[in-house]
Amino acid sequence: MTSSLPPLQRITFLFIFLLALLMLGVVLWPFWNQLFVAFFLASIFHPAYSRLSSKTRPWVAAALTCTLITLCVFLPLMYCIKSISAEIPAVIQLGRRTDIFALLQQTLQNSTLIQRTGELLADFGINFEVANIPELMTRLLTTAGLFASRQVSTWATDIMRFFFDFCILIVCIYFLLIEYHRLTAFLLKLSPLPEAQNRLLIDKFSSIAGTILIGNGLSGLIQGVLGGIFFAAMGLVSPVLWGVVMGVLAFLPILGVGLVLLPTTLIFFLKGKFWQAVVTLVFYLFLTVFIEYMFKPKFVGAQAQLPPILVLLSIIGGMSISGVLGIIYGPLAVTAFLTLSDMYVREYQPYLDSRGSNGD
């Protein structure tokens, strides 16, 4: 029937359809982040919804699942924001202290390795002055503390906006849980790809993206909680704040929580607290070995591993574009590209090669 349609009718319908799609995108664009997070959380919690819906009505199961999401995700998030807002002044005050940075400057000035490094950099026209390090560290900590303070203050003052976004998110999750399979089937019908390729794309993308994101999320949660408990046990300032920072940094391969724990070890060493420095270093090595080399490979699986440098760049690039949600957007973009590349190699490259050989 489609082949018998006049060309003008097909072109007109395609134009109207694309125009309607563009209008829908413009209307829904302000809620893009809420829709994305809602779909992401709905896909994660859908197994729990399925178990509940087998014992009760779908709307009751969806309501219970949304309550579970609120208890597991948003209440801890609100607690962290409240605790961070109370701990930020201590971080700003730490950045204004000079005794620790003076010890660091003295140690670096007496280091032969640092002197050789400075001479090597000077050959390339780079001026490396040890005396500038304390001022640089002070600016870094103070700027980070003030930035976090402004962000928390913005969230606190714009409480109505946050509440509105939260309600939109929960409503979207509620209906996505109920209509998940129907919506997926509808999107598959819209796709011009064959059914087998659609299923391959969805299954491969879901398995890789889901395991990577959930695995990184759980490992970040574990490292953040353990890091906060460790800071509190060692009597360090702002344990909740640094725990959240380590939880976010845990998404970064290669660097990770070492960006916090290694400088902490150095500060303990410079202040003469050698056993605290050793304990901090051992704790960092424990997190690295247990999480990176034992937990992640078993949870994620070898088939879902991405090159660490690719994950690192995708997260940093995603955060530079989309903020905190870039932690999700970046790996998803990489996963989508690798999945489509694999589909191209499997499905389309042999076809193009055969067409090329026939043409020759």
N, C-alpha and C positions, 0 to 999 in steps of 0.2 A: 504493500500500500504506500509506503514511504517513497519508493522509487517512482511512483506514478504522479507524485505531486509536482506541480509546475515549479520551475526554478524560482520565479518571483515569490511564490508562496513560501518556499523553504527559506529564502533569504529574509523575507519579512518576518517570519516566525523567529528565526535565529536572532535578528536584530532586536525584536521585542523581548525575547527571552534574556538576552545579554543585558538589555537596558533594565529589566526587572531585577536581574541579579545584581547589577551595579547599585540600584536604588536600595535593595535589601542590605547590601554591604555598607552603604552610607548610613542607613538607619541603625544597624547593629554595631557599627564601628565603636561608638563610645562604650559599649559593653564587651568589647573583644576580650579583655583580660579576664573578666568574670566568666564569660562563656568558655574560654579555654580552660581555666582552672576548674570550672564546674564539670566539664567533660572529662578532664584528667582525673579528678577525684571520683566521679561517677564510675569510671572504668576501673579504678582501684577497688572501690567498695562495692562493686556490683556483685561479686560472689557472696558477700554478706547479705545483700538485699535478696539474692536468689534463695538463700537458705531460709530467710525470714518469710518471703512470699510463698514458700511451699507450705507454711504452717498458718498463714493469716492472709488477709486481703492485701492486694498490691499497695493501696494507699497507706495502710497501716505500716507495712514493711518499709516503704519509702520514708515515712515520717520517723520511724525508729532508726533507720540508717542515717538520716540527716542529724538526728540527735546524737548518734554515735560520732559522726564527723565533727560536730560542734564540740563534744567533750574531748575528743582525741587531738584535734587540730587547733581550734580557735581559742579555747580557754587557756591551754598552755601558751599560745602566742600572746594573748592579752597579759598573762602573768609575766612573761619575759619582757614585754614592752614596759610594764609598770616597774619591774625591778631594774631594768636598764636605765630608765629615767632617773631613778634614785642613785645609781652608781656612777653616772657620767661625770659629775663634779669631781669625784676622786681621781678619775683618769686625767681630767684636765689639770688637776693639781699635780699629778705625777709628772706630766709633761713640763711643768714649770720648775721641777726640782733640778738642782745643778750638781749635787754630790755624786749621784750615780754616773752622770755623763762625764764629770771630771775624772773619775776613776777610769772610765772607758777611754777617754782621751789620753790619759797618762799611759795606760797599758798599750794602746796602739802606737804611741810615739816611741815606746821602748822596743817595739817588735821589729825584728830584722825583716820578716816577711812583708810587713806593711811598707817598710821603706823601699824594698825592692819592687813591690807592686807600684808604688808611687813613681819610681824612676822609670819603670816600664811604660806606665801610662803617659808620662811626660814625653817619651819618645814619639808618641802618637798625638801630641798636642793637647792632652787631657790633663788639667791641673787638679791634682788630688791633694787636698789639705786636710790633715787629721784634725786640725784645730776647728774646722767647720762642722765636724761630726756632731758635737753636743748641740749646737744651734739647729742643725738639721733634724736631729731626733726630737728636740723640743718642739719645733714647728710641726713635725709629723704627728706627734701624740696630741698636741693641742688642737691642730686642725681636725684630726679624726674625732676627738671628743666633741668639739664644737659642731661638726657635721652631724654626728649622731644625736646631739642635743637638739639641733634644729629639726631633724627628721621626727624625733619623738614628740617634740612640741607641736609640730604640724599635725601629726596623727591625733594628739590629745585635743588640740583646739578644733580640729575638723571632725569631731566625734560624730556629728550627724551624717557627714558624707561617708565615713567608715561604716556606720550602722546601715545606711542605705545600700552601699555596695555589698555588705554582708547579707542583707535580706535578699538582694537580687541573686547572689551566689547560691544561697540555700534553696531559693525557689527553682533556680535552674537545675540544681542537683536533684531536687525532688522529682521534677518532670522527666529529666534525663534517665533517672533510674527506672521509672515506669515505662518510658518509651524507648529504652536503649536498643532493643533488638529491632523494633519497627523502624527507628530512625536509621540504624545501620543498613537494614535491607533497602530502605528508600534511597540512601546515598549510593548503594551498590547499583541500583537500577539506573541512576543518573550517569554513572560512569560509562564512558564509551568503550572501556577495555572489556575483554572477554571475562566471563564469570571466574574461570580458573585463575587468571592473572589478578583479578580483584581480590580473590581469597588469598592468593599467595602474598600479595602486597600487604593486606591487612594482618594476616597471621604472622608474617615475618616481622613487620613493623611493630606489632603489639608485643611479640615475644622479646625482641631485642630492646625496644624502648622501655617497655614495662620493667624488665628485669634490671636494666641499667639504672633507671631513675629510682626505682624502689630500693635497689641495693645501695646506691649512693645515698639515698635519703635515710635509710636505716643506719648505715655506717656513719653518716654525719650526725645523726641523733645520738648514737652511742658515744662517739668521740666528743661531742659537745657536752653531753651530760657528765661523762667521766672527767672531762677537762674542767668543768665547773666545780665538780666535787673535789678534784685535786687542788684547785686554787683555793677553795674554802678550807680544806684540810691543812694547807701550807700557810694559811693566814695571809694570803695575798689579797690585794684590793680588787673589788668589783668581780667576784667570781661568776655571777650570772652573765654579766656583759662579756667577759672573756670566754665563757662557755658558749654563748651564742656565736661569737666571732669564730671560735674553733669549729663549731658545727657548720658554719658557712664555708670556712676554708677547707674543711674536709672534702668538699666537692672537687677541689683542685688536686689533680694528681701531681706527683713529683714534689710539689711544695707542701700543700696541706697544712696540718696543725703545726708543722715545724716552724712556720712563720711566727708563731706565738711562743712555743715551748723552747726553741733554741735560743732566742734572745733572753728568755727568762732564765735559762741555764747560765748564760753569760753574765747576766746581772748578779745572780747568786755567787758566781765565781769571783767577780770583781769585788763584791762586798765581803769576801772571806768566808762565806757560808758554803763550805765545800760539800758537806753531806747533803744539803738541800739541792746543790747543783747536780750532784750525782743522782739523787732520787728523781729529779726532774728529767734528766737525760735518760734514765732507765724507763721512766714512765713514757717518754716520747718513743723510745725504741719498742716498748711493749705495744703501744697503739699502732705503730707502723707495721710491726710483724703480725700482730693479731688481726688487725682490720684489713690491711692491704694485701697480705699474703695468705691469710687463712679464711677470714670471713667472706670477703668479696668474691674470690674465685669460686668458693663452694656455693654461695648464694646466687651469684650472677651466672656462673657457668662459662666455660671456655668459649662457647659459640657466640656469646654476647659481648666479648671483650672488644673494646675499641683501643686503638693506639693511644697511650697516655698523653702524648703531646697534642694529638688531635682533640681529645677531650678537654685538655687545659685551654687550648686556644678557643674552642667553641664556647666554653663557659665564660671566659674573659670577654670575648667578643659579644656574646649574648647579653652579659650584664652591662656592657658599655652601651648597648642599644636599648634594652628593655628593663634595666634595673635588676632587682632581685629575681624576677621571673626569668631572666636570661639564664639562670641555672638550669631551668627546664627547657627553654627555647633552644639554647645552643646545642646540647646533645640530641634533641629531637631533630634539628636540622641536619646534623651529621648522620644520624640514623636513617632519616628519610633519603638522603643522598646515597648512602651505601646500599640501602635496600633497592632503590631504583637502579643503581649501577649493576647490582647483582641480577636484577630482572632483565636489564638490557643484555648482559652477557649471556644469560640463559635463553631468552626468548627472541630478542630482536637482532642481535649480532649475526647468528647463523643465517637468518632470513636475508639480511643485507649482504652478507658474503655470497650467498647463493645467487642473489640478483646480480651482484657484480660479476661473478664468474659466468653467468648466462649471457651478460652483456658483452663480455669479452669474446 
